[in-house]
């Protein structure tokens, strides 16, 4: 059975209760809910919260690998593509790339390589 929206939202609310209100505000729109999840993962990367980053990445990996087509697309476009792994003067992010699952790294690399010249 493919993993679908209601399973993801239930799991996200249990794993990351702090984003429950933001998830609820998206009124059942999967892409916006996954964007909430991605923004949370980015905040965890930026504050170097390794345990939360690992948890985010594992959930995203499972729902990409085992998700229905809409879920796969949402994880790819709304979770993976926006993540920023580049270091800045204030924020070290490259450490999180090492934790990023291979299947998601491939999606991220494919998307971002389109914009390199």
Order of alpha helices (4+ residues) and beta strands (2+ residues): alpha-alpha-alpha-alpha-alpha-alpha-alpha
